[in-house]
Amino acid sequence: MRGALAVFKACMKNWIRSRAGVFFSFLFPLLLLLVFGTVFGERGEVKYTLYVQNLDLENGQPSLLSRTFLQVLESVRALRIENLAPTVDVETYVREHPSFTSYRILIIPENFHRKAESKAIYVRTCVISDTVRYLLQTYGSHMKENEREAAENGLALMEKWKENMTIENSEILLLTEEGDTAAPVVGGILASVVNTFNNRLIGAESVAEVQSGRLIHRGLKAADYYLPGYIAAFVMTNGVIGVTSITSDFGRRGVIKMLATTPLKKSSWIVGVVLQQTALALSLALVMVGTGWIIFGVRALPDIWAVLLIVLGAVTFCSLGMAMGGSIRNPDAAAAAGNAVAFPMMFLSGAFWPVEMMPEFMQTVAKVMPLYYFHDGLRRIMILKNPSQAIPSFLVMTVLATVFLTLAIKVTKWREL
């Protein structure tokens, strides 16, 4: 045990002396927490800028329906409406006014009012005629002869009138830039506004409405939900990348060769490195939680079960790093291999964003990654406050820690490093 503690102290001193190690182990995770917590956690309402050009004019002024439609758009809290003059050429405007954000331009065409009004009359007529036809088919036998005859004559007149009506769809045009990720969101908002506008034109009333609520109110902020994933991701990167870097650095400087000539056992070397990574993991979690609590007021604080899972995660990923470092002799290749394993796992396991956002085949890939079970278990403990739901994560991480630690002991050739 004395040898393991000596390795632990040596690794800690080496880490403290390395500015890059301190930056990527502590400062970089804190920087990401501050950036993501500020940008995505405290941003309030999201507003999408929409430029509107109204070409439907009557005597130089917007028509009644186009003006009403524009007022409805301005009442939508998710949209920030910017008006473009009817004389502006859209393509020229976009070229001459570059923007860091994508342009979304809605064009209300000429004759919008006339076409919308005529189509509304046609639809109302169809509704009335269908209603009369349904009454005749269903209750016609119960009507008096003069009533049925009057209804049939009225239906015939409406059908004849419909045949003589000229109907044109009043289409508005939404122009978006290629690659604009917010375009589908804005398109969905516009579709909802248009449907509401159409219903009001034909006098239709809402039959069903959607109300929102919360299953459980915890009073948590966005930073609370990010925190477990960030802790898990950087415990993993410190274990996998950090250990391979330590092994590479010690190998390059000949430190390990000198250690091999001492009475220090291989097991003491491995235990010492694992202890050092566990201490770093707990320190990182403490610093990130403390920073989140001070700056963002996070309330998802770790308990004893979260601490145990963090320790288990540190052992798992440190052992994985040692197994890779012990099997790859070239220091540069070992460092590259650590990066090649850590970064895809960090971004594809769902630690930074929900797995449901990814394609289905990528969701399957995510669920075979150790980091998926690590951050999922932390979220269930810290957010849901239900350690029993994290039992699968404990089981998976325990099995992986055992496998990777055994593999690290086997592939580490103490006298050949």
Residue pairs with C-beta under 8 A, 6 or more apart in sequence:
1 268
3 263
3 264
3 265
3 268
3 269
3 272
4 267
4 268
4 269
4 271
4 272
4 275
5 272
5 275
6 264
6 268
6 272
7 264
7 268
7 269
7 271
7 272
7 273
7 275
7 276
8 272
8 273
8 275
8 276
8 279
10 272
11 246
11 272
11 273
11 276
12 276
12 279
14 21
14 246
14 249
14 250
15 21
15 22
15 25
15 242
15 246
15 276
15 280
16 22
21 242
21 245
24 237
24 238
24 241
24 242
25 234
25 238
25 242
25 280
25 284
26 283
26 284
26 287
28 234
29 230
29 233
29 234
29 284
29 288
30 287
30 288
30 291
32 230
33 223
33 226
33 227
33 230
33 288
33 291
33 292
34 291
34 295
36 226
36 230
37 222
37 223
37 226
37 292
37 295
37 296
40 222
40 226
41 221
41 222
41 223
41 226
41 296
42 221
42 222
42 296
45 77
45 78
46 78
47 77
47 78
47 79
47 80
48 78
48 79
48 80
48 104
48 182
48 185
48 186
48 189
49 79
49 80
49 82
49 101
49 104
50 73
50 79
50 80
50 81
50 82
50 104
50 105
50 106
50 186
51 82
51 83
51 84
51 103
51 104
51 105
51 106
52 70
52 73
52 81
52 82
52 83
52 84
52 105
52 106
52 107
52 108
53 83
53 84
53 85
53 86
53 88
53 90
53 105
53 106
53 107
53 108
54 62
54 66
54 67
54 70
54 83
54 86
54 108
55 86
55 107
55 108
55 109
55 110
55 112
56 62
56 63
56 65
56 66
56 108
56 109
56 110
56 111
56 112
56 113
57 63
57 86
57 110
58 113
62 70
63 112
63 113
64 113
65 112
65 113
65 116
65 117
65 201
66 108
66 112
66 113
68 197
69 108
69 112
69 193
69 197
70 81
70 108
72 193
72 196
72 197
73 79
73 81
73 106
73 193
74 81
76 189
76 193
78 189
79 186
79 189
84 90
84 93
84 105
90 105
90 107
90 175
94 103
94 105
102 176
102 177
102 179
102 180
102 182
102 183
103 175
103 176
103 177
104 174
104 175
104 176
104 177
104 180
104 182
104 183
104 186
105 174
105 175
105 176
106 172
106 173
106 174
106 175
106 190
107 172
107 173
107 174
107 175
108 172
109 170
109 171
109 172
109 173
111 168
111 170
112 170
112 172
115 168
115 169
115 170
116 170
116 201
117 201
118 165
118 166
118 167
118 168
119 167
119 168
119 169
119 170
120 201
120 202
121 165
122 162
122 165
122 167
123 201
123 202
124 202
124 203
125 158
125 161
125 162
125 165
126 162
127 202
128 158
129 155
129 158
129 159
129 162
132 151
132 154
132 155
132 158
133 155
135 151
136 143
136 148
136 151
136 152
136 155
140 148
140 151
143 151
172 190
172 194
174 186
174 187
174 190
176 183
176 186
176 187
177 183
198 204
199 205
199 206
218 299
218 383
219 299
220 298
220 299
220 300
220 383
221 296
221 297
221 298
221 299
223 292
223 296
223 298
224 292
224 298
224 299
224 300
224 382
224 383
225 300
225 379
225 383
227 288
227 289
227 292
227 298
227 300
227 382
228 300
228 375
228 378
228 379
228 381
228 382
228 383
229 350
229 351
229 352
229 375
229 378
229 379
230 288
230 351
230 352
231 284
231 285
231 288
231 289
231 310
231 375
231 378
232 313
232 351
232 371
232 374
232 375
232 378
233 346
233 349
233 351
233 352
233 371
233 375
234 284
234 288
235 281
235 284
235 285
235 310
235 313
235 314
235 317
235 374
236 313
236 317
236 342
236 345
236 346
236 370
236 371
236 374
237 342
237 343
237 346
238 277
238 280
238 281
238 284
238 317
239 277
239 281
239 313
239 314
239 316
239 317
239 318
239 320
239 321
240 317
240 320
240 321
240 324
240 338
240 341
240 342
240 345
241 321
241 335
241 338
241 339
241 342
242 277
242 280
242 321
243 273
243 277
243 318
243 321
243 322
243 325
243 338
244 321
244 324
244 325
244 334
244 335
244 337
244 338
245 335
245 338
246 273
246 325
247 256
247 321
247 322
247 325
247 326
247 331
247 334
248 325
248 331
248 332
248 334
248 335
249 255
249 331
250 256
250 259
251 331
251 417
252 331
256 417
257 417
259 269
260 414
260 415
260 417
265 414
266 409
266 412
266 414
267 409
269 412
269 414
270 322
270 405
270 408
270 409
270 412
273 318
273 322
274 314
274 315
274 318
274 319
274 322
274 405
277 314
277 315
277 317
277 318
277 321
278 311
278 314
278 315
278 318
280 314
281 310
281 311
281 313
281 314
282 307
282 310
282 311
282 314
285 302
285 306
285 307
285 310
289 298
289 301
289 302
292 298
293 301
300 382
300 383
301 382
302 310
302 378
302 381
302 382
303 381
303 382
303 387
305 381
305 387
305 390
306 378
306 381
306 382
308 394
309 374
309 377
309 378
309 381
309 390
309 393
309 394
309 397
310 378
312 394
312 397
312 398
312 401
313 374
313 397
315 401
315 405
316 370
316 374
316 397
316 400
316 401
316 404
317 370
319 401
319 404
319 405
319 407
319 408
320 341
320 370
320 400
320 404
320 408
321 338
322 404
322 408
322 412
323 404
323 407
323 408
323 411
324 334
324 337
324 338
324 341
325 334
325 338
326 408
326 411
326 412
326 413
326 417
327 411
328 334
328 337
345 369
345 370
345 371
346 352
346 371
348 358
348 362
348 365
348 366
348 369
349 355
349 366
349 369
349 371
349 372
349 375
350 358
350 366
350 372
350 375
350 376
351 371
351 372
351 375
355 363
355 366
355 367
355 372
356 363
358 366
366 372
370 396
370 397
370 400
373 392
373 393
373 396
373 397
374 393
374 397
376 390
376 393
377 390
377 392
377 393
377 394
377 397
378 390
378 393
380 386
380 387
380 389
380 390
380 393
381 387
381 390
